[in-house]
Amino acid sequence: IEKYNKAIKLLKRKGILPLGSVIDETGDENRYKDFVAECKYTSIQDQVTTKYLYLVKIKSNIDDKKFIKIGITSYKDIKKRFEDDDVIEIIEVIRSIKFDTRVAMAIEFNLIQKHRPKDYFAEREFDVFSRFSGYTEVIPMRYTKAITKDIDLLEKESQLFTDAFDVISKVKKELKKNIFLWSDLPNL
């Protein structure tokens, strides 16, 4: 339990957990559900997966507007992630870092919430014809340096975050086992 508490404390102190409140019309709900599913999958399979957290500068082919986008992909070559997208083109890969998938997802969620303007709702910003895969992960370009700095700082401690998620997962598994053991005992 002591390791569990230290793991939780580390992830909270670094802003990895808890994930922020889910805000409608922003994509948060799907990001949150995907994160929970990945944590369950990793726990059940007892196997850590990895993905690339990326930060890119993109341009809309519809109105030539430029954005930065943060996201997660299994592609090492981030440009492949956008090959078949007719709505946007990639201008520059600013960052691409391989992380434990749980860590990448938590970082993505928190950075989007930290840098997305409070009055920004992706589903209102992009009409149905200008939406592209990942349109809810767009951040104003004025935050490029700040997000880059955040990613660089978090990358340095990524193994600590993976270890913390592993500890949390193992403790939760043990608790589940022990709950079943205690429930089999007669009432005393």
BAVO-972928 format. One record per residue: x, z, y of N, C-alpha, C in turn. Coordinates in nm, 4 decimals, padded with zeros to 6 digits. Layout:
BEGIN
+----------+----------+----------+----------+----------+----------+----------+----------+----------+
:    neast :      nup :   nnorth :   caeast :     caup :  canorth :    ceast :      cup :   cnorth :
+----------+----------+----------+----------+----------+----------+----------+----------+----------+
:        X :        Z :        Y :        X :        Z :        Y :        X :        Z :        Y :
...
+----------+----------+----------+----------+----------+----------+----------+----------+----------+
***
This chain:
BEGIN
+----------+----------+----------+----------+----------+----------+----------+----------+----------+
:    neast :      nup :   nnorth :   caeast :     caup :  canorth :    ceast :      cup :   cnorth :
+----------+----------+----------+----------+----------+----------+----------+----------+----------+
:  00.0832 :  00.0000 : -00.1202 :  00.0000 :  00.0000 :  00.0000 :  00.0871 :  00.0000 :  00.1258 :
:  00.2017 :  00.0665 :  00.1186 :  00.2906 :  00.0697 :  00.2355 :  00.3390 : -00.0710 :  00.2716 :
:  00.3762 : -00.1498 :  00.1694 :  00.4198 : -00.2879 :  00.1943 :  00.3051 : -00.3702 :  00.2513 :
:  00.1845 : -00.3464 :  00.2009 :  00.0656 : -00.4161 :  00.2499 :  00.0455 : -00.3874 :  00.3986 :
:  00.0518 : -00.2591 :  00.4349 :  00.0330 : -00.2208 :  00.5749 :  00.1413 : -00.2801 :  00.6644 :
:  00.2652 : -00.2837 :  00.6167 :  00.3744 : -00.3440 :  00.6944 :  00.3511 : -00.4945 :  00.7124 :
:  00.3030 : -00.5587 :  00.6063 :  00.2763 : -00.7032 :  00.6119 :  00.1669 : -00.7332 :  00.7142 :
:  00.0589 : -00.6572 :  00.7083 : -00.0519 : -00.6749 :  00.8034 : -00.0022 : -00.6512 :  00.9456 :
:  00.0747 : -00.5454 :  00.9649 :  00.1268 : -00.5116 :  01.0979 :  00.2142 : -00.6243 :  01.1532 :
:  00.3024 : -00.6803 :  01.0690 :  00.3894 : -00.7903 :  01.1113 :  00.3064 : -00.9104 :  01.1558 :
:  00.2104 : -00.9505 :  01.0730 :  00.1292 : -01.0679 :  01.1047 :  00.0451 : -01.0459 :  01.2305 :
: -00.0010 : -00.9249 :  01.2523 : -00.0761 : -00.8944 :  01.3748 :  00.0165 : -00.8962 :  01.4961 :
:  00.1321 : -00.8339 :  01.4838 :  00.2262 : -00.8252 :  01.5961 :  00.2725 : -00.9638 :  01.6409 :
:  00.2877 : -01.0554 :  01.5454 :  00.3349 : -01.1909 :  01.5779 :  00.2218 : -01.2869 :  01.6120 :
:  00.0988 : -01.2377 :  01.6084 : -00.0142 : -01.3209 :  01.6472 : -00.0590 : -01.4188 :  01.5392 :
: -00.0170 : -01.3955 :  01.4158 : -00.0558 : -01.4839 :  01.3057 : -00.1946 : -01.4444 :  01.2546 :
: -00.2179 : -01.3166 :  01.2405 : -00.3480 : -01.2632 :  01.2005 : -00.3877 : -01.1556 :  01.2997 :
: -00.5129 : -01.1247 :  01.3155 : -00.6248 : -01.1959 :  01.2556 : -00.6466 : -01.3291 :  01.3266 :
: -00.7118 : -01.4186 :  01.2571 : -00.7495 : -01.5432 :  01.3228 : -00.8516 : -01.5077 :  01.4302 :
: -00.8509 : -01.5814 :  01.5372 : -00.9425 : -01.5535 :  01.6475 : -01.0874 : -01.5798 :  01.6102 :
: -01.1753 : -01.5465 :  01.7004 : -01.3184 : -01.5702 :  01.6798 : -01.3456 : -01.7194 :  01.6711 :
: -01.4356 : -01.7541 :  01.5830 : -01.4755 : -01.8937 :  01.5656 : -01.5687 : -01.9327 :  01.6800 :
: -01.5341 : -02.0402 :  01.7483 : -01.6143 : -02.0883 :  01.8610 : -01.6788 : -02.2209 :  01.8200 :
: -01.8102 : -02.2297 :  01.8384 : -01.8841 : -02.3514 :  01.8018 : -01.8328 : -02.4722 :  01.8795 :
: -01.8476 : -02.5888 :  01.8201 : -01.8160 : -02.7190 :  01.8805 : -01.6672 : -02.7388 :  01.9116 :
: -01.5817 : -02.6635 :  01.8427 : -01.4382 : -02.6746 :  01.8681 : -01.3576 : -02.7102 :  01.7436 :
: -01.4199 : -02.7063 :  01.6266 : -01.3477 : -02.7286 :  01.5022 : -01.2974 : -02.5999 :  01.4399 :
: -01.3133 : -02.4871 :  01.5100 : -01.2648 : -02.3584 :  01.4591 : -01.3263 : -02.3224 :  01.3246 :
: -01.4549 : -02.3497 :  01.3096 : -01.5240 : -02.3105 :  01.1866 : -01.4591 : -02.3748 :  01.0637 :
: -01.4323 : -02.5046 :  01.0704 : -01.3683 : -02.5730 :  00.9566 : -01.2254 : -02.5241 :  00.9349 :
: -01.1504 : -02.5016 :  01.0442 : -01.0143 : -02.4496 :  01.0304 : -01.0159 : -02.3139 :  00.9620 :
: -01.1104 : -02.2286 :  01.0017 : -01.1214 : -02.0951 :  00.9438 : -01.1550 : -02.1030 :  00.7946 :
: -01.2556 : -02.1831 :  00.7607 : -01.2954 : -02.1984 :  00.6198 : -01.1808 : -02.2534 :  00.5358 :
: -01.1080 : -02.3502 :  00.5893 : -00.9947 : -02.4085 :  00.5162 : -00.8845 : -02.3049 :  00.4933 :
: -00.8604 : -02.2206 :  00.5941 : -00.7586 : -02.1157 :  00.5812 : -00.7973 : -02.0164 :  00.4710 :
: -00.9211 : -01.9710 :  00.4723 : -00.9683 : -01.8760 :  00.3712 : -00.9581 : -01.9384 :  00.2317 :
: -00.9986 : -02.0651 :  00.2195 : -00.9910 : -02.1350 :  00.0908 : -00.8463 : -02.1463 :  00.0429 :
: -00.7539 : -02.1768 :  00.1325 : -00.6123 : -02.1878 :  00.0956 : -00.5571 : -02.0534 :  00.0497 :
: -00.5945 : -01.9462 :  00.1173 : -00.5480 : -01.8128 :  00.0767 : -00.6010 : -01.7775 : -00.0625 :
: -00.7268 : -01.8098 : -00.0887 : -00.7848 : -01.7835 : -00.2213 : -00.7161 : -01.8687 : -00.3272 :
: -00.6950 : -01.9965 : -00.2973 : -00.6299 : -02.0878 : -00.3910 : -00.4898 : -02.0375 : -00.4267 :
: -00.4122 : -02.0010 : -00.3243 : -00.2756 : -01.9535 : -00.3460 : -00.2768 : -01.8277 : -00.4314 :
: -00.3727 : -01.7396 : -00.4069 : -00.3838 : -01.6159 : -00.4822 : -00.4198 : -01.6424 : -00.6284 :
: -00.5162 : -01.7301 : -00.6500 : -00.5610 : -01.7612 : -00.7866 : -00.4517 : -01.8356 : -00.8640 :
: -00.3914 : -01.9353 : -00.8018 : -00.2897 : -02.0163 : -00.8682 : -00.1548 : -01.9461 : -00.8748 :
: -00.1389 : -01.8432 : -00.7916 : -00.0114 : -01.7717 : -00.7808 :  00.1016 : -01.8701 : -00.7532 :
:  00.0700 : -01.9650 : -00.6652 :  00.1653 : -02.0703 : -00.6309 :  00.1492 : -02.1053 : -00.4835 :
:  00.2607 : -02.1039 : -00.4121 :  00.2611 : -02.1345 : -00.2700 :  00.2747 : -02.2848 : -00.2504 :
:  00.1919 : -02.3406 : -00.1626 :  00.2034 : -02.4822 : -00.1281 :  00.2623 : -02.4931 :  00.0123 :
:  00.3122 : -02.6104 :  00.0453 :  00.3691 : -02.6302 :  00.1787 :  00.3057 : -02.7515 :  00.2457 :
:  00.3045 : -02.7462 :  00.3777 :  00.2564 : -02.8577 :  00.4600 :  00.3421 : -02.8614 :  00.5854 :
:  00.3302 : -02.9717 :  00.6578 :  00.4025 : -02.9874 :  00.7833 :  00.3094 : -02.9561 :  00.8993 :
:  00.3524 : -02.8632 :  00.9822 :  00.2843 : -02.8373 :  01.1086 :  00.3490 : -02.9308 :  01.2087 :
:  00.2677 : -03.0075 :  01.2795 :  00.3252 : -03.1040 :  01.3738 :  00.2624 : -03.0904 :  01.5114 :
:  00.3394 : -03.1333 :  01.6075 :  00.2933 : -03.1454 :  01.7454 :  00.3318 : -03.2854 :  01.7889 :
:  00.2319 : -03.3636 :  01.8299 :  00.2572 : -03.5029 :  01.8676 :  00.1919 : -03.5355 :  02.0008 :
:  00.2487 : -03.6370 :  02.0644 :  00.1857 : -03.6948 :  02.1835 :  00.1165 : -03.8201 :  02.1339 :
: -00.0114 : -03.8335 :  02.1688 : -00.0905 : -03.9479 :  02.1236 : -00.1567 : -04.0154 :  02.2432 :
: -00.2021 : -04.1378 :  02.2189 : -00.2735 : -04.2130 :  02.3223 : -00.3991 : -04.2727 :  02.2604 :
: -00.5097 : -04.2604 :  02.3325 : -00.6352 : -04.3195 :  02.2879 : -00.6300 : -04.4699 :  02.3110 :
: -00.6667 : -04.5466 :  02.2112 : -00.6736 : -04.6923 :  02.2251 : -00.8031 : -04.7365 :  02.2933 :
: -00.8918 : -04.6421 :  02.3184 : -01.0187 : -04.6732 :  02.3825 : -01.0066 : -04.6650 :  02.5343 :
: -00.9465 : -04.5568 :  02.5837 : -00.9394 : -04.5387 :  02.7292 : -00.7970 : -04.5124 :  02.7809 :
: -00.6974 : -04.5261 :  02.6949 : -00.5556 : -04.5061 :  02.7293 : -00.5204 : -04.3642 :  02.7726 :
: -00.6088 : -04.2671 :  02.7516 : -00.5768 : -04.1278 :  02.7842 : -00.4713 : -04.0765 :  02.6861 :
: -00.3827 : -03.9912 :  02.7385 : -00.2782 : -03.9309 :  02.6560 : -00.3093 : -03.7834 :  02.6341 :
: -00.2764 : -03.7373 :  02.5143 : -00.3010 : -03.5995 :  02.4747 : -00.1827 : -03.5497 :  02.3929 :
: -00.1795 : -03.4175 :  02.3725 : -00.0954 : -03.3664 :  02.2650 : -00.1899 : -03.3122 :  02.1598 :
: -00.1451 : -03.3191 :  02.0377 : -00.2267 : -03.2772 :  01.9244 : -00.1409 : -03.1954 :  01.8317 :
: -00.1955 : -03.0850 :  01.7866 : -00.1283 : -03.0038 :  01.6863 : -00.2059 : -03.0225 :  01.5572 :
: -00.1373 : -03.0259 :  01.4455 : -00.2075 : -03.0453 :  01.3192 : -00.1210 : -03.0118 :  01.2000 :
: -00.1800 : -03.0341 :  01.0832 : -00.1135 : -03.0065 :  00.9557 : -00.1316 : -03.1286 :  00.8665 :
: -00.0254 : -03.1635 :  00.7964 : -00.0330 : -03.2760 :  00.7033 :  00.0644 : -03.2541 :  00.5887 :
:  00.0405 : -03.3251 :  00.4802 :  00.1343 : -03.3212 :  00.3683 :  00.2428 : -03.4272 :  00.3844 :
:  00.2256 : -03.5174 :  00.4809 :  00.3238 : -03.6235 :  00.5039 :  00.4488 : -03.5699 :  00.5726 :
:  00.5644 : -03.5993 :  00.5151 :  00.6902 : -03.5641 :  00.5812 :  00.7080 : -03.6515 :  00.7048 :
:  00.6773 : -03.7800 :  00.6892 :  00.6813 : -03.8736 :  00.8011 :  00.5463 : -03.8660 :  00.8722 :
:  00.5414 : -03.7925 :  00.9798 :  00.4160 : -03.7652 :  01.0507 :  00.3471 : -03.8940 :  01.0947 :
:  00.4242 : -03.9963 :  01.1248 :  00.3637 : -04.1225 :  01.1695 :  00.2703 : -04.1807 :  01.0632 :
:  00.2984 : -04.1546 :  00.9350 :  00.2109 : -04.2026 :  00.8274 :  00.0717 : -04.1413 :  00.8373 :
:  00.0649 : -04.0199 :  00.8896 : -00.0630 : -03.9502 :  00.9059 : -00.1575 : -04.0322 :  00.9947 :
: -00.1020 : -04.1105 :  01.0863 : -00.1822 : -04.1835 :  01.1837 : -00.1849 : -04.3343 :  01.1595 :
: -00.1236 : -04.3825 :  01.0525 : -00.1132 : -04.5264 :  01.0261 : -00.2455 : -04.6010 :  01.0289 :
: -00.3476 : -04.5427 :  00.9690 : -00.4751 : -04.6126 :  00.9545 : -00.5778 : -04.5751 :  01.0609 :
: -00.5335 : -04.5080 :  01.1657 : -00.6254 : -04.4653 :  01.2709 : -00.6314 : -04.5726 :  01.3791 :
: -00.7478 : -04.6332 :  01.3969 : -00.7644 : -04.7388 :  01.4968 : -00.7918 : -04.6842 :  01.6368 :
: -00.8275 : -04.5569 :  01.6460 : -00.8670 : -04.4999 :  01.7740 : -00.7472 : -04.4488 :  01.8539 :
: -00.6473 : -04.3974 :  01.7857 : -00.5316 : -04.3446 :  01.8576 : -00.4021 : -04.4030 :  01.8033 :
: -00.3004 : -04.3947 :  01.8875 : -00.1667 : -04.4317 :  01.8408 : -00.0728 : -04.3177 :  01.8761 :
:  00.0247 : -04.2994 :  01.7932 :  00.1209 : -04.1921 :  01.8151 :  00.2304 : -04.2425 :  01.9088 :
:  00.2586 : -04.1648 :  02.0105 :  00.3628 : -04.2000 :  02.1068 :  00.4941 : -04.1315 :  02.0704 :
:  00.4843 : -04.0015 :  02.0338 :  00.6055 : -03.9238 :  02.0073 :  00.5739 : -03.8080 :  01.9137 :
:  00.6627 : -03.7846 :  01.8182 :  00.6557 : -03.6644 :  01.7362 :  00.7418 : -03.5608 :  01.8087 :
:  00.6779 : -03.4571 :  01.8588 :  00.7487 : -03.3540 :  01.9343 :  00.8088 : -03.2500 :  01.8392 :
:  00.7313 : -03.2082 :  01.7401 :  00.7775 : -03.1142 :  01.6382 :  00.7131 : -03.1496 :  01.5053 :
:  00.7881 : -03.1255 :  01.3985 :  00.7364 : -03.1380 :  01.2628 :  00.8161 : -03.0404 :  01.1778 :
:  00.7485 : -02.9368 :  01.1296 :  00.8169 : -02.8304 :  01.0576 :  00.7403 : -02.7977 :  00.9298 :
:  00.8140 : -02.7883 :  00.8211 :  00.7542 : -02.7558 :  00.6924 :  00.7363 : -02.6037 :  00.6820 :
:  00.6130 : -02.5631 :  00.6524 :  00.5789 : -02.4218 :  00.6383 :  00.5006 : -02.4005 :  00.5095 :
:  00.4949 : -02.2766 :  00.4649 :  00.3954 : -02.2339 :  00.3669 :  00.2615 : -02.2760 :  00.4279 :
:  00.1727 : -02.3333 :  00.3494 :  00.0467 : -02.3863 :  00.4022 : -00.0342 : -02.2793 :  00.4747 :
: -00.0380 : -02.1574 :  00.4189 : -00.1137 : -02.0493 :  00.4844 : -00.0565 : -02.0197 :  00.6232 :
:  00.0751 : -02.0183 :  00.6323 :  00.1419 : -01.9921 :  00.7599 :  00.1123 : -02.1050 :  00.8584 :
:  00.1244 : -02.2293 :  00.8121 :  00.0972 : -02.3446 :  00.8989 : -00.0461 : -02.3403 :  00.9516 :
: -00.1405 : -02.3086 :  00.8635 : -00.2813 : -02.3059 :  00.9037 : -00.3085 : -02.1940 :  01.0048 :
: -00.2498 : -02.0779 :  00.9819 : -00.2698 : -01.9658 :  01.0743 : -00.2064 : -01.9959 :  01.2100 :
: -00.0866 : -02.0543 :  01.2087 : -00.0203 : -02.0899 :  01.3346 : -00.1032 : -02.1937 :  01.4099 :
: -00.1481 : -02.2964 :  01.3387 : -00.2290 : -02.4008 :  01.4025 : -00.3532 : -02.3398 :  01.4682 :
: -00.4261 : -02.2587 :  01.3930 : -00.5489 : -02.1974 :  01.4437 : -00.5203 : -02.1181 :  01.5706 :
: -00.4183 : -02.0331 :  01.5644 : -00.3889 : -01.9461 :  01.6774 : -00.3347 : -02.0215 :  01.7987 :
: -00.2518 : -02.1228 :  01.7768 : -00.2000 : -02.1994 :  01.8908 : -00.3102 : -02.2809 :  01.9585 :
: -00.4006 : -02.3350 :  01.8793 : -00.5128 : -02.4085 :  01.9378 : -00.5959 : -02.3135 :  02.0231 :
: -00.6267 : -02.1966 :  01.9688 : -00.7078 : -02.1020 :  02.0453 : -00.6341 : -02.0495 :  02.1687 :
: -00.5051 : -02.0303 :  02.1563 : -00.4268 : -01.9780 :  02.2685 : -00.4184 : -02.0780 :  02.3839 :
: -00.4034 : -02.2065 :  02.3525 : -00.3767 : -02.3064 :  02.4558 : -00.4954 : -02.3960 :  02.4911 :
: -00.6034 : -02.3847 :  02.4178 : -00.7223 : -02.4657 :  02.4487 : -00.7958 : -02.3998 :  02.5657 :
: -00.8299 : -02.4764 :  02.6679 : -00.9063 : -02.4172 :  02.7791 : -01.0377 : -02.3577 :  02.7279 :
: -01.0794 : -02.2485 :  02.7867 : -01.2000 : -02.1767 :  02.7413 : -01.3267 : -02.2617 :  02.7544 :
: -01.3260 : -02.3548 :  02.8475 : -01.4451 : -02.4379 :  02.8685 : -01.4332 : -02.5735 :  02.7991 :
: -01.3412 : -02.5847 :  02.7050 : -01.3178 : -02.7121 :  02.6367 : -01.3868 : -02.7107 :  02.5007 :
: -01.4750 : -02.8062 :  02.4812 : -01.5453 : -02.8206 :  02.3544 : -01.5239 : -02.9630 :  02.3053 :
: -01.4420 : -02.9784 :  02.2032 : -01.4023 : -03.1108 :  02.1550 : -01.5224 : -03.1997 :  02.1235 :
: -01.6258 : -03.1413 :  02.0671 : -01.7423 : -03.2217 :  02.0287 : -01.8171 : -03.2763 :  02.1503 :
: -01.7978 : -03.2160 :  02.2654 : -01.8572 : -03.2686 :  02.3885 : -01.7610 : -03.3636 :  02.4596 :
: -01.6323 : -03.3344 :  02.4459 : -01.5282 : -03.4114 :  02.5161 : -01.5175 : -03.5551 :  02.4631 :
: -01.5251 : -03.5688 :  02.3320 : -01.5106 : -03.7009 :  02.2691 : -01.6455 : -03.7484 :  02.2201 :
: -01.6907 : -03.8625 :  02.2732 : -01.8176 : -03.9156 :  02.2235 : -01.7964 : -03.9677 :  02.0820 :
: -01.9029 : -03.9953 :  02.0150 : -01.8985 : -04.0340 :  01.8742 : -01.8053 : -04.1528 :  01.8498 :
: -01.7956 : -04.2445 :  01.9434 : -01.7144 : -04.3646 :  01.9247 : -01.5666 : -04.3440 :  01.9550 :
: -01.5332 : -04.2369 :  02.0253 : -01.3922 : -04.2149 :  02.0582 : -01.3291 : -04.1033 :  01.9763 :
: -01.4027 : -04.0467 :  01.8810 : -01.3484 : -03.9410 :  01.7952 : -01.2540 : -04.0015 :  01.6922 :
: -01.1515 : -03.9270 :  01.6634 : -01.0537 : -03.9660 :  01.5618 : -01.0300 : -03.8468 :  01.4717 :
: -00.9674 : -03.8695 :  01.3601 : -00.9385 : -03.7610 :  01.2670 : -00.8460 : -03.6603 :  01.3357 :
: -00.8944 : -03.5395 :  01.3535 : -00.8163 : -03.4367 :  01.4201 : -00.8459 : -03.4224 :  01.5678 :
: -00.9546 : -03.4817 :  01.6157 : -00.9850 : -03.4758 :  01.7593 : -01.0093 : -03.3327 :  01.8085 :
: -01.0421 : -03.2411 :  01.7180 : -01.0656 : -03.1021 :  01.7600 : -00.9349 : -03.0242 :  01.7782 :
: -00.8229 : -03.0886 :  01.7501 : -00.6923 : -03.0223 :  01.7586 : -00.6127 : -03.0693 :  01.8805 :
: -00.6825 : -03.1247 :  01.9779 : -00.6188 : -03.1760 :  02.0987 : -00.6027 : -03.0626 :  02.1990 :
: -00.4876 : -03.0611 :  02.2642 : -00.4534 : -02.9585 :  02.3636 : -00.4113 : -03.0314 :  02.4920 :
: -00.4411 : -02.9754 :  02.6079 : -00.3948 : -03.0390 :  02.7320 : -00.2419 : -03.0536 :  02.7350 :
: -00.1960 : -03.1653 :  02.7865 : -00.0516 : -03.1945 :  02.7891 :  00.0282 : -03.0922 :  02.8683 :
: -00.0346 : -03.0238 :  02.9616 :  00.0383 : -02.9261 :  03.0430 :  00.0924 : -02.8094 :  02.9592 :
:  00.0460 : -02.7948 :  02.8344 :  00.0919 : -02.6860 :  02.7484 :  00.2010 : -02.7291 :  02.6497 :
:  00.2520 : -02.8499 :  02.6628 :  00.3504 : -02.9013 :  02.5675 :  00.4706 : -02.8091 :  02.5539 :
:  00.5309 : -02.7692 :  02.6637 :  00.6504 : -02.6831 :  02.6571 :  00.6179 : -02.5468 :  02.5972 :
:  00.5061 : -02.4906 :  02.6360 :  00.4682 : -02.3583 :  02.5860 :  00.4430 : -02.3612 :  02.4351 :
:  00.3718 : -02.4629 :  02.3882 :  00.3437 : -02.4735 :  02.2442 :  00.4732 : -02.4988 :  02.1675 :
:  00.5585 : -02.5848 :  02.2201 :  00.6863 : -02.6138 :  02.1554 :  00.7675 : -02.4855 :  02.1423 :
:  00.7717 : -02.4076 :  02.2475 :  00.8453 : -02.2802 :  02.2460 :  00.7849 : -02.1855 :  02.1409 :
:  00.6502 : -02.1759 :  02.1387 :  00.5825 : -02.0906 :  02.0401 :  00.6170 : -02.1331 :  01.8974 :
:  00.6097 : -02.2621 :  01.8710 :  00.6398 : -02.3127 :  01.7361 :  00.7839 : -02.2803 :  01.6982 :
:  00.8770 : -02.3029 :  01.7899 :  01.0183 : -02.2757 :  01.7612 :  01.0417 : -02.1281 :  01.7297 :
:  00.9774 : -02.0394 :  01.8041 :  00.9919 : -01.8958 :  01.7778 :  00.9326 : -01.8572 :  01.6422 :
:  00.8158 : -01.9122 :  01.6121 :  00.7497 : -01.8804 :  01.4855 :  00.8249 : -01.9384 :  01.3656 :
:  00.8876 : -02.0531 :  01.3846 :  00.9640 : -02.1141 :  01.2753 :  01.0756 : -02.0217 :  01.2286 :
:  01.1403 : -01.9549 :  01.3215 :  01.2526 : -01.8666 :  01.2876 :  01.2120 : -01.7525 :  01.1953 :
:  01.0845 : -01.7143 :  01.2010 :  01.0377 : -01.6021 :  01.1200 :  00.9409 : -01.6444 :  01.0092 :
:  00.9377 : -01.7720 :  00.9803 :  00.8365 : -01.8220 :  00.8868 :  00.8491 : -01.7619 :  00.7467 :
:  00.9706 : -01.7355 :  00.7003 :  00.9855 : -01.6761 :  00.5668 :  00.9279 : -01.5351 :  00.5638 :
:  00.9425 : -01.4621 :  00.6729 :  00.8815 : -01.3281 :  00.6816 :  00.7296 : -01.3383 :  00.6706 :
:  00.6721 : -01.4403 :  00.7327 :  00.5270 : -01.4584 :  00.7279 :  00.4814 : -01.4935 :  00.5862 :
:  00.5564 : -01.5814 :  00.5200 :  00.5235 : -01.6168 :  00.3813 :  00.5299 : -01.4930 :  00.2933 :
:  00.6359 : -01.4148 :  00.3080 :  00.6500 : -01.2919 :  00.2289 :  00.5342 : -01.1962 :  00.2558 :
:  00.4923 : -01.1859 :  00.3811 :  00.3812 : -01.0980 :  00.4169 :  00.2511 : -01.1450 :  00.3514 :
:  00.2237 : -01.2753 :  00.3568 :  00.1039 : -01.3277 :  00.2905 :  00.1099 : -01.3021 :  00.1400 :
:  00.2274 : -01.3169 :  00.0804 :  00.2420 : -01.2905 : -00.0633 :  00.2112 : -01.1447 : -00.0973 :
:  00.2620 : -01.0525 : -00.0165 :  00.2367 : -00.9100 : -00.0385 :  00.0871 : -00.8816 : -00.0295 :
:  00.0236 : -00.9346 :  00.0733 : -00.1207 : -00.9132 :  00.0922 : -00.1979 : -00.9672 : -00.0282 :
: -00.1610 : -01.0847 : -00.0728 : -00.2282 : -01.1473 : -00.1866 : -00.2115 : -01.0631 : -00.3136 :
: -00.0906 : -01.0163 : -00.3379 : -00.0642 : -00.9356 : -00.4588 : -00.1391 : -00.8034 : -00.4554 :
: -00.1408 : -00.7374 : -00.3414 : -00.2113 : -00.6096 : -00.3306 : -00.3613 : -00.6302 : -00.3527 :
: -00.4170 : -00.7356 : -00.2943 : -00.5599 : -00.7614 : -00.3128 : -00.5921 : -00.7874 : -00.4603 :
: -00.5034 : -00.8605 : -00.5296 : -00.5226 : -00.8858 : -00.6736 : -00.5217 : -00.7551 : -00.7517 :
: -00.4250 : -00.6696 : -00.7222 : -00.4141 : -00.5409 : -00.7921 : -00.5360 : -00.4537 : -00.7660 :
: -00.5819 : -00.4530 : -00.6428 : -00.7012 : -00.3743 : -00.6103 : -00.8222 : -00.4222 : -00.6900 :
: -00.8360 : -00.5544 : -00.7007 : -00.9486 : -00.6096 : -00.7788 : -00.9406 : -00.5631 : -00.9237 :
: -00.8209 : -00.5695 : -00.9818 : -00.8027 : -00.5247 : -01.1213 : -00.8404 : -00.3778 : -01.1345 :
: -00.7919 : -00.2957 : -01.0429 : -00.8145 : -00.1518 : -01.0506 : -00.9599 : -00.1153 : -01.0271 :
: -01.0302 : -00.1916 : -00.9460 : -01.1726 : -00.1654 : -00.9243 : -01.2471 : -00.1808 : -01.0561 :
: -01.2117 : -00.2840 : -01.1333 : -01.2764 : -00.3037 : -01.2626 : -01.2437 : -00.1888 : -01.3572 :
: -01.1191 : -00.1403 : -01.3551 : -01.0808 : -00.0282 : -01.4406 : -01.1601 :  00.0968 : -01.4055 :
: -01.1706 :  00.1253 : -01.2768 : -01.2433 :  00.2447 : -01.2337 : -01.3917 :  00.2330 : -01.2628 :
: -01.4467 :  00.1141 : -01.2554 : -01.5892 :  00.0982 : -01.2798 : -01.6252 :  00.1181 : -01.4269 :
: -01.5245 :  00.1066 : -01.5164 : -01.5493 :  00.1264 : -01.6598 : -01.5489 :  00.2741 : -01.6987 :
: -01.5008 :  00.3612 : -01.6101 : -01.4954 :  00.5031 : -01.6406 : -01.6344 :  00.5645 : -01.6292 :
: -01.6644 :  00.6617 : -01.7150 : -01.7943 :  00.7286 : -01.7038 : -01.7986 :  00.8135 : -01.5775 :
: -01.9164 :  00.8387 : -01.5275 : -01.9313 :  00.9256 : -01.4093 : -01.8864 :  01.0656 : -01.4451 :
: -01.8034 :  01.1219 : -01.3624 : -01.7535 :  01.2585 : -01.3909 : -01.8179 :  01.3609 : -01.3024 :
+----------+----------+----------+----------+----------+----------+----------+----------+----------+
***
